[in-house]
Amino acid sequence: MATQREASEIRTEIERARDQLAVAVDQLADRLAPKRLVDDAKTSLKQKAMTPQGKAVLAGAGLLLGVLMIRNVRRSRRER
C-alpha cells in the first residue's frame, strides 16, 4: 500500500522543482541571448582569422574583391 504524502512534502517538492526549472530557464536565456551569440561569433571569427588558414582566406577574399572592383571600373569606363 502506497503511503500518503503530507501536503507540506508535496509543496516542498513543487517549490524545489520550480526553483530548478527557474535556474534552467535562466541558463537557457543567458546562452541564447542575441548579444551573447553575436559576441561569441565575433570572438570565434577573430580567432579563426588569426590562424594561417584564416589569413589565407582573408587575403584571397581581399584579392577577389580587388579584382572585381577593377573589373567594374573598367566596364563602366568602356560604357561611356
C-alpha positions as CSV (number, residue, x, y, z in Angstrom):
1,M,0.0,0.0,0.0
2,A,1.4,3.4,-1.0
3,T,2.0,5.8,1.8
4,Q,0.1,9.1,1.8
5,R,2.4,12.1,1.4
6,E,1.8,15.1,3.5
7,A,0.7,18.3,1.8
8,S,3.8,20.1,3.1
9,E,6.0,17.4,1.5
10,I,4.3,17.9,-1.8
11,R,4.6,21.7,-1.5
12,T,8.3,21.4,-0.8
13,E,8.8,19.1,-3.8
14,I,6.9,21.5,-6.1
15,E,8.9,24.5,-4.8
16,R,12.2,22.6,-5.3
17,A,11.1,21.6,-8.9
18,R,10.1,25.2,-9.6
19,D,13.4,26.6,-8.4
20,Q,15.3,24.1,-10.6
21,L,13.2,25.0,-13.6
22,A,13.8,28.7,-13.0
23,V,17.6,28.1,-12.9
24,A,17.4,26.0,-16.1
25,V,15.3,28.7,-17.9
26,D,17.7,31.4,-16.8
27,Q,20.7,29.4,-18.1
28,L,19.0,28.9,-21.5
29,A,18.1,32.6,-21.7
30,D,21.7,33.5,-21.0
31,R,23.1,31.1,-23.5
32,L,20.6,32.2,-26.2
33,A,20.8,36.0,-25.7
34,P,21.3,37.7,-29.1
35,K,24.1,39.9,-27.7
36,R,26.0,36.9,-26.4
37,L,25.5,34.9,-29.6
38,V,26.9,37.9,-31.6
39,D,29.8,38.3,-29.2
40,D,30.6,34.6,-29.4
41,A,30.5,34.6,-33.2
42,K,32.8,37.7,-33.3
43,T,35.3,36.1,-30.9
44,S,35.3,32.9,-32.9
45,L,35.7,34.7,-36.2
46,K,38.6,36.8,-34.9
47,Q,40.4,33.6,-33.5
48,K,39.9,31.9,-36.9
49,A,41.2,34.9,-38.8
50,M,44.4,34.8,-36.8
51,T,45.3,31.3,-37.9
52,P,47.4,30.8,-41.1
53,Q,44.4,29.3,-42.9
54,G,42.3,32.3,-41.8
55,K,44.8,34.8,-43.0
56,A,45.0,33.0,-46.4
57,V,41.2,33.1,-46.7
58,L,41.2,36.8,-45.9
59,A,43.9,37.5,-48.4
60,G,42.1,35.5,-51.1
61,A,38.9,37.4,-50.4
62,G,40.7,40.7,-50.5
63,L,42.3,39.8,-53.8
64,L,39.0,38.7,-55.2
65,L,37.3,41.9,-54.1
66,G,40.1,44.0,-55.6
67,V,39.8,42.1,-59.0
68,L,36.0,42.6,-59.0
69,M,36.3,46.3,-58.3
70,I,38.9,46.8,-61.0
71,R,36.7,44.9,-63.5
72,N,33.7,47.0,-62.6
73,V,35.7,50.2,-63.0
74,R,36.9,49.1,-66.4
75,R,33.4,48.1,-67.6
76,S,32.0,51.4,-66.5
77,R,34.7,53.3,-68.4
78,R,34.0,51.3,-71.6
79,E,30.3,52.1,-71.5
80,R,30.9,55.8,-71.6
